[in-house]
Amino acid sequence: MDREARARALEQAVAQEVELGARVLEQDRFTATVRVEQRTRHLVHLLATLVTLGLWAPAWLTLVVSRSLLSRDLRVDVDKTGRVTRTQVRGLGTQR
């Protein structure tokens, strides 16, 4: 597989991850690192906290902490044959 086809394969693989909610941390020609995490809608939780006079704040904090612990980084590679591999880079909850 030529270099351009490999680069296109990586672009497609990264686009799939982004569609599923990941964000790209770094990318070169044949390798990318993406962070897979669930997003928190802070505005909604802020409004809920204000409406409940602060009673919602502990639930919001618990949600933010648990989601940050469940995020993970994946390395997406395309080898010379065009095979795409996804490898977990860090363990759950590692935020460096």
C-alpha positions in Angstrom: 0.0 0.0 0.0 1.4 3.4 -0.9 1.9 6.2 1.5 -1.0 8.3 0.4 -3.4 5.3 0.8 -2.1 4.7 4.3 -2.6 8.4 5.1 -6.2 8.2 3.8 -6.8 5.1 5.9 -5.7 6.9 9.0 -7.9 9.9 8.2 -10.9 7.6 7.9 -10.1 5.7 11.1 -9.6 9.0 13.0 -12.9 10.4 11.5 -14.7 7.3 12.8 -13.4 7.8 16.3 -14.3 11.5 16.3 -17.8 10.7 15.1 -18.1 8.5 18.2 -17.1 11.4 20.5 -13.3 11.1 20.7 -11.0 14.1 20.2 -7.6 14.1 18.5 -4.7 14.8 20.8 -1.9 14.5 18.2 -1.6 13.1 14.7 1.2 12.6 12.2 1.1 10.8 8.8 0.4 7.2 9.9 -0.3 7.5 13.7 -2.8 9.4 15.8 -3.7 9.6 19.5 -7.3 10.2 20.4 -9.0 10.6 23.8 -12.2 8.7 24.2 -14.4 10.3 26.9 -18.0 11.1 27.6 -18.8 14.8 27.6 -20.5 16.5 30.4 -23.0 19.2 29.6 -21.9 21.7 32.3 -24.5 24.4 31.4 -27.4 22.0 32.0 -25.9 20.9 35.3 -25.2 24.5 36.3 -28.9 25.4 35.7 -30.0 22.3 37.6 -27.8 23.3 40.5 -29.2 26.8 40.5 -32.8 25.7 40.3 -32.3 23.2 43.1 -30.5 25.8 45.2 -27.3 23.7 45.2 -28.7 20.3 45.9 -27.7 19.1 42.5 -24.0 20.0 42.9 -22.9 16.8 44.6 -24.4 14.7 41.7 -22.8 17.0 39.2 -19.4 16.6 40.9 -19.7 12.8 41.0 -20.6 12.7 37.4 -17.6 14.8 36.4 -15.2 12.7 38.4 -16.5 9.4 37.2 -16.4 10.4 33.6 -12.9 11.7 33.9 -11.9 8.3 35.4 -13.4 6.5 32.5 -11.6 8.4 29.7 -8.9 6.6 27.8 -6.3 7.4 25.2 -6.1 5.3 22.0 -3.2 5.2 19.5 -4.5 4.6 16.0 -1.9 3.2 13.6 -1.8 2.2 10.0 0.8 -0.3 9.0 2.5 -0.8 5.6 -0.3 -3.2 4.5 -3.0 -0.7 5.4 -4.2 -2.5 8.5 -5.6 -0.1 11.1 -4.9 -0.9 14.7 -6.2 0.7 17.9 -4.1 0.4 21.1 -4.9 1.8 24.5 -2.1 4.1 25.5 -2.9 4.7 29.1 -4.9 2.9 31.8 -8.3 4.1 32.9 -8.3 7.4 34.6 -4.7 8.4 33.7 -4.8 12.1 32.9 -1.2 13.3 32.2 
